[in-house]
Structures are given as C-alpha cells and as structure tokens.
C-alpha cells in the first residue's frame, strides 16, 4: 500500500450523505439516526411537493470509538432527513402545536404495502411515532453542519433488560 492510497479513517470527518431506496439501505439510516433529537418546530410536511423533512441533531455514532479512545467529548451534528413521494403523514404521541416538544428518534423502518406503496415509520421515545405513507421508499439523510460537542458529554445508553 502506498502513501497515496485511501484509508477508512480518511472519511471519518466528512459529512454523511446517505440515501435509502430499499430496506437494507434504510437500516443504515436508522442506525445513524438512533438517538437523534429535534423539536417539533423542525418538522415540515409539504403536501404540494409530496415531501416530509426534519432537521435533527444526531449523535455521531461513527465517531464514538474514536472519542473514547482519544478521551474527548462525544459529538452531535445537524442532519437533514427528507422523505420523498409521500401520500400522507400522520403522527401519534406528538403534540404538533407544542413547537418546543423535543422528539427522540429510536428507529426508522419501512413496511411494504399490498401494492407498490408502503409506510416509513419513525418510532420515537415515549411511545410517539410519525408515519409517512409513500409510493416507494426514497429517503435521504445529509449532515448539514460541522460536528459540535454533545451537551450531555455522554453517549446515549439503552437498558435492554
């Protein structure tokens, strides 16, 4: 290997740009968005464009091991999540009138319908959910800011017991 060859570490500080067109792709976006937080004011449903978007503060899971190894703080980054080809958006456990309500993403899944359509489901902490009825799976996630120190200075913990 020469000095000019690319290494895995070379991409570590680059903004993530992900797109899912099938369930396997979506599992990557779901993992990256786990524990992302956002106020309801950062949700946007545009029926004319058939697009749902959210601006979330995601935990940088891809940097966790490096932060621990270097004994430095954990990081978050703002990411734009866009779902295309939407027919309908609905929610439960989310007060859309309370613009300060903070939502925490647990997972993002896709269920295919009887015909070509399906549902993208954002499962939220506290029994909340946002459902996007779609013609097809087309979701993207793009980091739009530089990483910043996580306010809690801790990695999210999940007690599965």
N, C-alpha and C positions, 0 to 999 in steps of 0.2 A: 504494500500500500504506500503510495507516495503522499507527500505532504499536501498535495492539491486535492486529494480525494475527500469527498464529503463524509462527515461523520454524523451519527444520530444526534449528538449534542449540538451540532450546528443549528438545528431547527428549534432548540429549546426556548429561545426568547422571541421567536416570531409569533405574530398574532395567529390564532387559529382561524381557519376558514373551512367550514365543513358543510356538506350538503348530503341529504338523505333522500334517496329515491326508492329504497326498499327497507325492509325491517332490519336487516343486518346493519345497514348504514345508520339507521335510527338508533340502534343500541349504542353506537359510539357517541352520538349527540346526547343521548340520555345520560350516559356515564359522565360526560363532560359537564352537563348542566345540573347534575345532582348537587343539591345544597345551594343552588343559585337563589338569590333573594332579590325581590323587587317590590316597590309599592304599586298598588293598583293603578296609580296615575301613569305608569309606564306600559300599560296595556292599550293596544289600539286595534280596533276591528274596522276595516274599510270595506263595506259591502259592495261599493261600486267597482273597486279593484279586486274584490274577492280575495282579500289579503288580511291576515292577522299577524300582528307584530308585537314583540315585547322587548324591552331593554332591561336586561337582568345583570346583576352583579354576581358573576360566577366565581366559585373557588377554583384556583388553578391547581387541579389535581395533578396535572402533568409536571408541576414544579415541587410537589410535596416532598419527595425523597431528597431532592437537591437542597431544599430549605432545611430539612432536618440534618442532613449531612454537614452543611455549612453553618449550622446553628444560627440561622437567621429567621426572621419572621415569615409567616405564610403570606400568600398574596391572593388578591382577587383582581378581576378585570371586568369591565363592562362589555357585554356581548349583545348583539342584536340578533334576535331569533325571528325568522319570518316564515310563515306558513302560507303557501300559495294554493289556488284553486279551491277556495272554501265556498261551501254552500250555506253553512250555518255555524254560528258559535254560540255555545251556552256554557253556563258555569253553575256550580253548586258550592256552598260554603264560602263564597266570595262576595263581599259587600262592595259592589262597583261604585256606590255613591261615596264610600269612605276612601278618598284618594290617598290617605296615609296608611291604610291597611297594608301590612307587609306580608307578602306571599313567599313561600319557600318551596322550590321545586324538588320533588322526590324522584320522579321518573317521567319519561316521555315514551308512550307506546303507540302502536298502530294496530288497529283491528280492521281487517278487510271485510267489506260488506258482501251481500249476496251477489251484487253485480260489480262493476268496476270501482265503485266508491268505497269509502271506509271512514274511519274515525281516528284522529290523532288525539290522544288523551294526555294532558299534563296533570299528573297526580301531585297534589300539594300537601304539605304538612297540615295537620289539623282537620283532616277529612274533607279538604277542598279539592276541587277539580275544575279544569277548563277543557271543554270538548270542542273539537273542530271537525265538523262533518266535511269531508273533502271528496273531490272527484278522483284524486290519486295522491299518493304520498309524494310531497315535494316540500321539504323544509330545509332551511339553511340556518347556520349559526356562524356569526362573524364577530371576532373581537374588535372593538372599535376604540378602545383606549389603551394606554400603557398600563401594565400591572401596577397595583398600589398595595400597600400593606393592609392586611386584613385587620379590621378594627379590634376583633377579639384576640388577635395574635394566636389563634388556636385552629387546628384542623377540626372540621366537623366530626363528631363521634356518633356512631349508630349502635345503640344497645339492642342486639337482636335476641336477647334472652327473654 
